[in-house]
């Protein structure tokens, strides 16, 4: 089987594809034939050695996939051969076959396309937990979403609308904003087209209840200035590559709350509630990830470049295997 390997830290071009023996599951594990894997911005950072967690090379990158169970190890009761599953983790997804602990796998609900499931885990879970447990978004709230064309940004637009909020989408092109509008964004702001501070003031004269920022850089301060008194600014990541410096006098004068999102900070009861609500949104079809581009496994470098250079709209997938067996992904 083939696997993408990062032999050393560097740009996406350092990646290579190796032939490896099929992995053998141990006790409590299964072997999964991977159908599709999503490419996320942290994958680019991990390959470059620039993520907050460093994985010593060599390693197989990739943080989420969907696939079918093809072999079951000892002491496995919950999964059988033929079950469709997803995985969300740190590394290991960019391979034709993967061994995983059953505790790290989630069964794909009946009726959900495996490609959709592969694109749903990281971005939509990040966005939903951010909205529900950090931003405390409610129906009728005015939200500003930065990077609204990217994976987490567009997922935030979709999910905020599903929660009944009104969304002002900020992105870097008319194409990205058009997609955000198709998922319910009310106001559209191209931050490369002029003064972002003025544009947000025009769109939201009374200010926003919350800002969701997966971008950082020069967008953060004007977005923070657009908050109403007591608003919430949630920092999720720094896709721009620049960690912003916020003038604290703005926080003082406007009584703003600056908050950071990490999964481990969500209380267990809220985490469980959020996961159930998000699963219901997926199964019901009310929310589906926008898959903007798909690459074959041997074009993994192009896929990471597409994401790392900010050209992606929504999610980017690696199409890893096209199984000929009778599985739901062939329907």
JOJOSUL-V457278 format. One record per residue. RES is the residue in one small letter. OMEGA is omega in degrees with one decimal (* if undefined). Layout:
[[RES/OMEGA] [RES/OMEGA]]
This chain:
[[x/-177.7] [x/176.6] [x/173.8] [x/-177.6] [x/170.6] [x/-175.5] [x/-179.7] [x/178.4] [x/178.4] [x/176.9] [x/-178.8] [x/-178.3] [x/178.2] [x/-177.1] [x/175.6] [x/179.3] [x/-178.2] [x/169.3] [x/-178.6] [x/173.6] [x/175.3] [x/-179.3] [x/-177.9] [x/-179.2] [x/173.7] [x/179.0] [x/179.6] [x/-177.8] [x/172.6] [x/172.2] [x/-176.7] [x/168.8] [x/-172.8] [x/176.8] [x/-178.3] [x/175.9] [x/178.8] [x/176.6] [x/-178.5] [x/-178.7] [x/176.1] [x/175.8] [x/178.5] [x/-179.6] [x/179.5] [x/178.5] [x/-179.9] [x/-177.5] [x/-174.8] [x/179.0] [x/-179.2] [x/172.5] [x/-179.0] [x/176.4] [x/-178.2] [x/175.0] [x/0.9] [x/176.0] [x/175.8] [x/-179.6] [x/178.3] [x/-172.2] [x/178.0] [x/178.8] [x/166.7] [x/179.7] [x/-177.7] [x/177.3] [x/-178.4] [x/176.7] [x/-176.8] [x/176.9] [x/178.3] [x/174.1] [x/174.9] [x/-177.6] [x/-169.9] [x/-177.2] [x/177.1] [x/178.0] [x/-179.0] [x/178.4] [x/176.5] [x/-173.0] [x/171.1] [x/178.5] [x/171.5] [x/-178.5] [x/-179.2] [x/-178.4] [x/171.4] [x/-170.3] [x/-172.5] [x/179.3] [x/-179.7] [x/177.4] [x/-176.5] [x/169.6] [x/-177.8] [x/171.1] [x/-178.9] [x/179.8] [x/-179.6] [x/-176.7] [x/177.5] [x/177.4] [x/176.9] [x/-178.7] [x/178.1] [x/177.9] [x/179.5] [x/178.7] [x/179.1] [x/177.6] [x/175.7] [x/179.7] [x/179.7] [x/-176.7] [x/-168.9] [x/-164.9] [x/-170.1] [x/-172.7] [x/-175.8] [x/176.4] [x/176.3] [x/-177.2] [x/-174.1] [x/177.7] [x/176.1] [x/-177.6] [x/-172.1] [x/-169.5] [x/179.8] [x/177.5] [x/-178.2] [x/-177.2] [x/-179.5] [x/175.0] [x/179.2] [x/178.3] [x/171.2] [x/-178.5] [x/170.2] [x/178.5] [x/175.8] [x/-177.8] [x/-169.8] [x/176.6] [x/-177.6] [x/-174.8] [x/-179.6] [x/-178.3] [x/-179.0] [x/174.3] [x/178.1] [x/176.0] [x/-178.1] [x/-173.3] [x/176.6] [x/177.1] [x/178.2] [x/177.9] [x/176.9] [x/179.2] [x/173.0] [x/-170.6] [x/166.4] [x/-176.1] [x/177.2] [x/-178.2] [x/-169.9] [x/179.5] [x/177.2] [x/-179.7] [x/179.2] [x/-179.5] [x/177.7] [x/177.3] [x/177.2] [x/178.2] [x/-179.7] [x/177.1] [x/168.6] [x/177.6] [x/-175.2] [x/179.1] [x/-176.2] [x/-177.5] [x/173.9] [x/-173.6] [x/176.5] [x/-174.7] [x/-179.0] [x/-176.6] [x/-176.1] [x/179.5] [x/179.3] [x/-178.7] [x/179.2] [x/176.6] [x/178.5] [x/-177.9] [x/-174.3] [x/-177.0] [x/178.3] [x/178.5] [x/-179.1] [x/174.2] [x/-176.5] [x/171.8] [x/173.1] [x/-171.9] [x/172.0] [x/-170.9] [x/-175.2] [x/177.7] [x/-174.5] [x/-178.1] [x/-170.1] [x/-174.1] [x/178.2] [x/176.8] [x/177.8] [x/177.9] [x/-178.8] [x/178.2] [x/171.1] [x/-178.9] [x/-179.9] [x/-178.8] [x/-177.3] [x/175.0] [x/-176.0] [x/176.4] [x/-174.5] [x/-178.1] [x/-172.2] [x/-177.9] [x/178.0] [x/-175.8] [x/-177.8] [x/175.4] [x/-174.0] [x/171.8] [x/-175.3] [x/174.3] [x/-174.3] [x/176.8] [x/176.8] [x/179.2] [x/-179.2] [x/-173.6] [x/-175.3] [x/179.5] [x/-174.9] [x/174.1] [x/175.1] [x/-172.6] [x/175.6] [x/178.9] [x/165.5] [x/-177.1] [x/-173.8] [x/179.7] [x/-179.1] [x/178.4] [x/-172.8] [x/-178.6] [x/177.4] [x/178.8] [x/-179.8] [x/177.4] [x/-178.7] [x/-179.3] [x/178.8] [x/179.9] [x/-179.5] [x/177.7] [x/178.4] [x/178.5] [x/178.8] [x/-175.8] [x/-178.8] [x/-178.4] [x/179.6] [x/179.1] [x/176.5] [x/178.8] [x/175.3] [x/179.7] [x/-173.4] [x/-178.1] [x/177.9] [x/-179.3] [x/171.2] [x/-176.6] [x/-176.6] [x/174.7] [x/-176.5] [x/178.0] [x/178.3] [x/-179.9] [x/179.1] [x/175.5] [x/-178.9] [x/179.6] [x/-174.6] [x/-179.3] [x/175.1] [x/-179.1] [x/-176.8] [x/170.8] [x/-174.7] [x/-174.2] [x/175.5] [x/-178.6] [x/162.8] [x/176.5] [x/-166.0] [x/176.3] [x/174.4] [x/-172.9] [x/177.9] [x/178.8] [x/-176.3] [x/177.9] [x/-178.0] [x/-178.2] [x/178.3] [x/-178.6] [x/*]]
